[in-house]
Amino acid sequence: MTVAAILRSKGSDVATIAPDATVETAVAALAAKRIGALVVSLDGRTGIGILSERDVVRVLAERGTKALAMPVSAAMSAPIHTCSMADGVPAVMAEMTRHRVRHLPVIEDGRLAGIVSIGDVVKRRLDDLESESSAMREYIAGR
């Protein structure tokens, strides 16, 4: 199973935010969209960083409520770790584990093509395991 298949199921929308937006604006966007990360972008098509819930918690712990007035560029993680449409689920899981991230923007032809989260990847893997299990049960039952 590939990233392309995940995006076919969930869609390819990517929530972005400008690097000069405030952390407070980013927090409001995360809450309103019920998502865990925003790709930081100057043009909405390419990413220069990512701001996740973890980044927000880290900067709040370091700076207190003053962090809310900071620009996103001061709180984001950069460079961003990415994947491609052709990457398989195991490779994406390994990348997320290796870099301890929960979101990977999908880059195709140098542009944002989507974003996958750890939840997307785990759901796909569980679906795959269930399909394999069903096929094995049918095989054993002689169908």
Buried (B, 14 or more C-beta within 10 A) or exposed (E): BBBBEBBEEBEBEBBBBBBEBBBBBBBEBBEEEEBBBBBBBEEEEBBBBBBBBBBBEBBBEEBEEEBBEBBBBEBBBEEBBBBBBEBEBEBBBEBBEEEEBBBBBBBBEEEBBBBBBBEBBEBBBEEEEEEEEEEEEEEEEEE
